[in-house]
Amino acid sequence: MKTTSTILIAVSFMAAMVLGSLGWPQGRAVDARRDSAQSEGPDVYVAGRVKSARLQGNWVATVWKNGIPQPLSDATDPKNVDSCANSVYVSGDDVYAAGQNGNVAVLWVNGVPAKLSEGNRPAFASSVFVSGSDVYVAGAEKHPTSGWFAMLWKNGKAQRLSRPSATKAASEFVFVPGENVFSQTRSTMLTDFQFPNASISVASRPTSANIVAEHVFVSDGDVYVAGFELSSMGKTIATLWKNGKAQTLAGGTASADASSVFVDSENVYVAISNCDHSIANIWKNGASRRLSGLGTLAKARAVFAADADVYVAGEEHIPSEGGQIATLWKNSEIIRLGRKGTSSRAVSLKIFGGDVYVAGEQINENGVNVAVLWKNGVIKNVSDGKFDAQVTGVFVK
């Protein structure tokens, strides 16, 4: 079975770079206007990357709009390096994708890349959100001697979120209230996945990581960050920071990870995984409840609340069903999304117009990692299944 998960950080970026009309290079256009063939229903954007048929199989940052791939990097350039779109957001007629190209954190606006980092040290952008004229980008940058720093760019101003220590830090999601659409990103692969040349992987947690912020959510001026801290006993402690003040949620004797936070009115929801025993949990206002069944190995990756219902996306490994199965938990109901007998996982979650969209991956009969989208439980391939593909986020408009 192929498993993994990835650490990232919540951050912001430069409105000036994204305002105005920016054209897409020919052959790489992602047009936010509706295609004539897609005359009904919302447009669905999926972010990720796909293996190139050229260049010795480099990864190419890609946004799929209604199943049509739009490469963001040039797979025909012999100097091309691995790239990935880690998040997608659409505002008006503009399509934003945050990711990295090699060691450089990048924000693509209508296909045109803008560097967020200088490229002299590894960095990546993990999430993008647009609120009014403000563009927020999440990411991380590695200091040559101090380790990884969580980074926040807002309208071009960079801010370090993690303390200066030998820390690998990142978070995966940025949210600004007051908008009725947003995307949540849990970048994961069925194959072992690391950001290109950045060497960040959560599959085996580095012992040097003292504090990691995995997900940020902003509500009514309060900033919530979910992640974990490493205890002196070498165990990860699921932690929620509210305006910088830390609260322990789980862990200490057994490792735990808080991977996603969602705030709905007065309710705070956090997706938590017990890492030592592979148990998926949901935490609400101080109380934790188990989601996964007995005798399974599970991971909770994304949480979303809508109309009094709470959704958590992730996966369970069920021996009787032959592998890792993409799973959606709705309140106390367990919904199996993946096909029995093959590996799959759910990595990103969105509720729009009463419909439930879950983006993820599933291994096909040829052993290829296929990007897929479940809408109300019905699966549809996003990538063509010829080459491995990864999914990191979904946006519906």
N, C-alpha and C positions, 0 to 999 in steps of 0.2 A: 504494500500500500504506500502511496506517495502522500506525504503530509508536510505541512509547513505553516508558518504564519509570520508576519512581518511587522516590525515596529516602525512607527512613524510619528510625526508631531503636528500640532495644529498651528497654523500661521497665517499671515496676511501679505498683500502686495499692492502695488502701485496703480492707483486709479488713472493717473495721467497716461500710463503706457497703454491702457486698455480702452480709453475713451476715444471716440471718433471712429472714422471708417478705416479699417485696416483690411487690405485685400489678401486673399489666400493665393499662394503660388499655384500656378496651373497644375492640375493633376492631384492636388492635395487639398482641395476645397472642402470644408465642412460648412454647409449653408444652413443657418438656423431656420430659414424659411421652409415651409412644408413642401416635400416633394409631391409632384402631381400624382405619383403612384400611391402616395400615403395620404389619401384625401380624408380619411376618417380616423378619429382617435388621436391621442397625443403622440408626439415624437419621443422616441426612447433613445437615449445616448448611453453607450457603454464604453468605459475607458479601460485601457489595458495595454497589452503589447502582444506581438505575434512573431514567431520565428520566421526569419527571412529565408527564401529559397536560395538566396545568394549569400555572398560574404561569409561563408562558413557558418551559416545559421545564426547570424546576429539577431538580437531582439530589436524589433521596430515598434516605437510608440505608436499607438493606434487608438482612434475613436471610431466606434461603429455607430452610425445613425440609422435606426430602423433596419439594422442588419447589414448595412453597406459599410465596408471598411474604408477609413480615411487615414492613411499613413501620415504621421506628423514628422517623421525623420526620413531621410533619403536612403532607401535600401540599395540604390544603385551606385552610391558613392563609395569607392573602395576605401576611403578613409573613415567611413561611418563606424561608429561605436554602438554598443548596446544602449538602447533608450527605452523609456517606459512612460506612458501616461497614467499617472496614479489617481487622477480625479478629473471629473468633467463637470462643468457648470454652464448653463445657458442663460443669458440675460438679454432680453430684446432679441436682436438679430446677431448677437455676438456669442461665439462659442469659446470658452476658456478651458484649457487643459493644463494641469500642473503635473510635473514629473521631473525626469532627468535625462540628460543626454551624456553618457559617459559619467564623468565626475561632476558635471555641472547641473545645478538645479535650474529648471527652465519653466517658464510660463508661456504656453502657446496661446495667442489671441487670434482667432480666425486663421489659424495655421501658421502665423508668423511667430517664431520663437523670440523670447526676451530672456536673457540670462539674469538669474537672481543671485548667483554666486560667481566668483571670478574664475573658478576652475583651477586655482592653485592648491586646492584641498578638496577632498571628496565632499559632495553635498547632494541633496535631493529635495524636491518639493513633493509633498504627499497629498495635499488637499487644497482645493480652491473654493471660495464662496464669494459671491458678489452681493453687496447690500447697498442699494442706491448707487452712489458714485465711488464707493469704496470696494477695493478688491483685496481679499484676504487670502494668503497662501500659507500653507503649513509645510514644514520641512525640517531638515537638520543639516548641520555642517560639522565636519571633524577638525578639531584643532590638532596641530602636529604633536603637541606634548600633553594636552589636557583631555583629550578624548572628544567624544561627541557632545555637541550642544544642540538642544532643541532651539529652532529658529522660528521667529514670527516676523513676516513682512506685511506691513499694512501701508498701502499707497507708497511703496518704495522705501519705507523706513524699516530697517532690519533690527530685530530685538532678540537677544538670547533669552530663552526661557528657563534653561537648566543651569544649575549652579556650576561654577568652574572647578570641575574635578575630573578624575579619570572615569568619565561617565559616557555611556552610549545612551542617548536620549532621543526620543521621537514620539510624535503622536499622529493620529491618523485622520482627524476629522475637525473641520471648523464649521460652526453654525452661527448665524446671526438671526435673531428673531425678527418678526415683522414681514416675512415672506411666506407664501403658501406653498412653495416648492423648494426642495433642497435635496442634495444627494449625500449619502453616507458611504464612506469608503472603508473597506476592510481588505487591504491588499493581501492576497493569499494565493498560493498555487498548490496544485496537487504534487508538483515536483518541488524539490528543495529550492527555495527562492531566496536570492539575495539581491539587493539593489546593485546594479552593475558597478563594479569596482569600488563600492562603498562598504562592503563587508558588514552589513547589518542583517542579522538573522535572529529570529526568536526561537527557531526550532530547537537550538541548544543555547540556552541563555548564557551569555558571557559572565564569568564570575566577577569581572571588573566593573560591571554595570551596577552602580549604586542607586540610581533613580531613573526611572523611565516614564515619560508621559506618553500615553498611547492615543488619547482622544480628548478633544476639548469641545466644550459647548458653552455658548454665551446666552444668558436669559435675563432680561430686565437689568442689564448692567453687571450681573454677576458672572464670573468666569469659572466654569467647572472643568477640571482636568482629571481624567481617569488614567491609571497606570499602576506601577508597582515600585516599591523600594526593596533593596536587598538588605536583609538583616545581617547581623554579625554572625548568625548561624548559617549563612549562605542560603536562606530561604527568601523567596520573593513574597512581599506583603502587598496585597491588593489595596490600593490607596486612592482616595478621592480628595483632590485639592479644590477648595472653594475660595477664590480670591487669595490664593497663596497659602491658606491654612490647611494642613493635611489632616485627613481623617482615615484611620485604618478601617477597612471593610472586612478583610479576611486574610488569613495566612499567618505566618509566624512559625507554627509547628509544621505545617505543610505549605508548600509554595502555592500562591494564588496570584491571579492576574486580573486587573480590571481593564477591560478592553474597549468599552464604549459607554458613554453616558448620554442620557436624554432627559431634558427637563420639560415637564408639561404642567403649567400652572405651578402649584405648590409641590408637585411630586417630582422626585429625583429618581431616575432609574439607571442602574449600572449593570452591564453584562459582565459577569465574573466567571472565571474558570479556575477550578482547583487543578493545578498543574501536576501535582504528584499523583493524583488519583483520576485525572481527566474527567472531571465532573462539571457540567454546565449549570450555572446558577443565574438567577436574576435578583438583584438587590433593589429594594424600594424603601426609601426613607428610613434606613437603619435596619430593616429586616431582610434576611436573605432566604430565598426559596430555591430548592433544587428543581432543575428542569429535566435533566437527562435521567434515563431509566437505570435501574440496577443492572450490573453486569455489562455496561457499555462504556466506551471511552468517548468523551464528548468535548467539544469546544464551543463556547458562546462568543460570537464575533461582532454582532451589531444589534442594537436595540432601538426600537421605534415605538412610540405611543400615539394612537389615533382613535378618537371616538370611544374612549374608555377601554379600548383594547390595547394590550401590550404585546409586541412582536419581538422575537429574538431569532436571529439567523445564525446558523453555524453548521455543525455536523456531528454525527455520532458514528462510532465504529461498532457495527453489530455483527458479530461472528456468524449468526444464523442467516444473515442476508448477504454475506459474502464480501463485506468490506465497509468502507467509510461512506456514509450516506448523507447527502445534503439534507438539512432538517430545518424546518421553521416551527418555532414554538409560538402559539397564539394563546395567551393566558395559560391555561393548564392543558391545552390540546397540543398533541404532537403530530405534526404534518410532515410526512416523508416526501421530499421533493425528488431525490435522486433515484436512479433506476437500480433495482435490486441486482446484485451480482457484479457491479462495477463501482469504482471509486468516484465520489463526487463531493462537492462542498459548496456551501452558500456563503458568500463573502460580503455582499452589500444588499441593502434593504431600502425600499422606498414605497410609501403609500401615496397614491395620487388618484383623485376622483373616485375613491372607494375601492380601487383595485390595488392589489398587492403585487409589487414587482420585486423579485429577488434575482440578483445576478450572481453567477458562480461559474463553476467548471465541472466537467464530467469527462471521464475517460471513455473514448469510443472503442469499437471492436478492433481497431487497428492499434490501440495503445496510445492514441494521440489525445493530448489534453485539449478539450474543446471548450471555448467560451459559450456559455448558455444563459438564457434568461427564462425564468419561470414567471408567468403572469397568472395569478390566481391558481397556481399549482400546475398549469399547463406549460410544458417545456418547449423551447424553440432554440435551435442553434443560432449563435451569434457569429462565430467564426466558421469557416468552411470545413474544418476537420482534417485538412491536408497537413497542416503544420501545427505544432504546439502553440497554444494561446493562453494568456493569463487575463483574468478580470480583476479590476481593482475598484471600480465604482460604477454607479448607475445614476442617471438623471432623467427625469420625465417631465415633459412640458407640452 
